[in-house]
C-alpha cells in the first residue's frame, strides 16, 4: 500500500509561477488561515475555481505542500528552512513554523552574511519573534 501523494488527494490546482500545482484544499485549509479564507471564503476565486499564488518559488511551494501532505519534514538546507519560515508567515501556517523553528535553532551552520540578512528579515516579519531567536 503506497502512501497518498499530492496528485492522489488533490482537489484543486494552484497556479504558482508558470506551473500548475495540484493540492488538497482540505489539507491546506486545515493548516492555514490564508488557504481557509481563499478556498472557503466569499472570494471571486472560489466561484471561478481559479487560484493563483504570486511571489512564491514553485519548487519550494511544492516541497511545502508535499511536507504537509505526507507529514514528513525533510529540511535539506538553511535556505530551505528560511524560505519555509517565510511561507509559514505569508500563509499563516503556525504548524509549519512549529516544524521549522526547531531545525533553525539546532542547525549547525556557518552562515554567510547574506543568509544572516535573510534570517534576520524573516525573524522580524514573523510573529512570535522570541521563538526563533
C-alpha positions, 0 to 999 in steps of 0.5 A: 500500500503506497502512501497518498501523494499530492496528485492522489488527494488533490482537489484543486490546482494552484497556479504558482509561477508558470506551473500548475500545482495540484493540492488538497484544499482540505489539507491546506485549509486545515493548516492555514488561515490564508488557504481557509479564507481563499478556498472557503471564503466569499472570494471571486476565486472560489466561484471561478475555481481559479487560484493563483499564488504570486511571489512564491518559488514553485519548487519550494511551494511544492516541497511545502505542500508535499511536507504537509501532505505526507507529514514528513519534514525533510529540511535539506538546507538553511535556505530551505528552512528560511524560505519555509519560515517565510511561507509559514508567515505569508500563509499563516501556517503556525504548524509549519513554523512549529516544524521549522523553528526547531531545525533553525535553532539546532542547525549547525551552520556557518552562515554567510552574511547574506543568509544572516540578512535573510534570517534576520528579515524573516525573524522580524516579519514573523510573529512570535519573534522570541521563538526563533531567536 
